[in-house]
């Protein structure tokens, strides 16, 4: 089955964007559109929720 990717609501047109997809059994897939390797991170809903929680706590993200 081909995953349905949802683009982040923080993405503007033309920018590199984070895309999220869900799949069985209870998995979440994350990819970034500018990644030339098209790598996909697969995680559990609980781990993804922890990632989002940590990102929301970081009010001023640092840029590398």
C-alpha positions in Angstrom: 0.0 0.0 0.0 1.3 3.4 -1.0 1.5 5.8 2.0 -0.6 9.0 2.1 1.9 11.8 3.0 0.6 14.8 4.9 2.7 18.0 4.6 3.4 20.0 7.8 1.2 23.0 8.3 4.3 25.1 9.0 5.6 24.5 5.4 5.4 27.2 2.8 5.3 26.5 -0.9 8.8 25.9 -2.3 10.5 25.2 1.1 11.8 21.9 2.2 9.0 20.3 4.3 8.4 17.6 6.8 5.9 15.0 5.7 4.1 12.5 8.0 2.3 9.3 7.1 0.7 6.6 9.2 0.7 2.9 8.5 -0.2 -0.4 10.1 0.6 -1.8 12.6 0.6 1.5 14.6 3.5 3.1 12.9 4.3 6.7 11.9 6.6 7.5 9.0 8.4 10.9 8.7 10.4 12.2 5.8 11.8 15.6 4.6 11.2 16.7 1.1 14.6 18.2 0.5 16.4 15.0 1.5 18.0 13.6 -1.8 18.1 10.1 -0.3 14.4 10.2 0.5 15.2 8.5 3.9 12.1 7.7 6.0 12.1 7.5 9.8 9.6 5.0 11.2 8.5 5.3 14.8 5.7 4.5 17.2 2.9 6.9 18.0 4.2 7.3 21.6 7.7 8.2 20.4 6.3 10.6 17.9 4.2 12.2 20.6 7.3 12.6 22.8 9.2 14.2 19.9 6.4 16.7 19.3 6.2 17.5 23.0 10.0 18.1 23.1 9.8 20.4 20.1 6.9 22.4 21.5 8.9 23.0 24.7 11.8 24.5 22.7 10.5 28.0 22.3 13.6 29.3 20.4 15.1 26.5 18.3 18.8 26.9 17.4 19.8 26.8 13.8 22.9 24.9 12.8 
